[in-house]
């Protein structure tokens, strides 16, 4: 069953691409929105992925539920396409 909002339990989870490449960690959750601290050496964060997510060049970015394919105990996996 799909969730519709991020929860406090999502803090400190890894955020990975659809292929499983880690791109960052959920830093904070506020009002159902997650803030992600991106990895500095993230090869998986391509310009195409940044455009899909609406992320700029700063290190911390908001993740919206519409970008998420699945949640598990340790990570949040992004969709291939939105």
C-alpha positions in Angstrom: 0.0 0.0 0.0 1.4 3.4 -1.0 1.8 6.2 1.5 0.9 9.7 0.7 3.1 11.7 3.1 6.6 11.4 4.7 6.7 10.7 8.4 9.2 11.3 11.2 10.2 7.6 10.7 11.7 8.6 7.3 14.4 10.8 9.0 17.9 9.5 8.3 16.8 7.1 5.6 18.9 6.8 2.4 17.3 8.2 -0.7 18.2 6.0 -3.7 17.5 6.2 -7.5 15.3 3.6 -9.1 18.5 1.7 -9.9 19.6 1.7 -6.2 22.3 4.4 -6.3 22.4 6.4 -3.1 22.0 10.2 -3.7 21.4 11.5 -0.2 19.7 11.2 3.2 16.4 12.5 4.5 17.4 15.2 6.9 14.1 16.5 8.1 10.3 15.9 7.7 7.9 18.8 8.2 4.2 18.8 7.3 4.5 15.6 5.2 7.5 17.0 3.2 11.0 15.6 3.3 14.2 17.6 3.1 17.1 15.7 1.6 20.8 16.3 2.2 22.5 15.3 -1.0 25.7 13.4 -1.1 28.7 15.4 -2.3 30.0 12.6 -4.4 26.7 11.4 -5.8 27.3 10.1 -9.3 23.7 9.0 -9.4 22.4 12.5 -9.3 22.3 13.3 -13.0 21.1 16.6 -14.4 18.1 14.7 -15.8 17.2 13.4 -12.3 17.7 16.9 -10.7 15.4 18.4 -13.3 12.7 15.7 -12.6 13.0 16.5 -8.9 13.1 20.2 -9.4 16.4 20.5 -7.5 18.9 23.2 -8.0 22.6 23.2 -7.2 22.4 23.6 -3.4 23.0 20.7 -1.1 19.5 20.4 0.6 16.3 19.8 -1.3 12.7 19.0 -0.9 11.5 15.5 -1.9 7.8 15.2 -2.8 5.8 12.0 -2.5 5.1 12.0 -6.2 8.8 11.2 -6.8 8.8 8.1 -4.6 8.3 4.6 -5.9 8.7 2.8 -2.5 9.6 3.1 1.1 11.2 0.4 3.3 12.8 0.4 6.7 16.2 1.8 5.5 15.6 3.7 2.3 13.3 5.6 0.0 13.5 4.6 -3.7 12.7 7.1 -6.3 10.5 6.5 -9.4 12.2 6.1 -12.8 9.9 8.8 -14.2 7.3 11.2 -12.8 
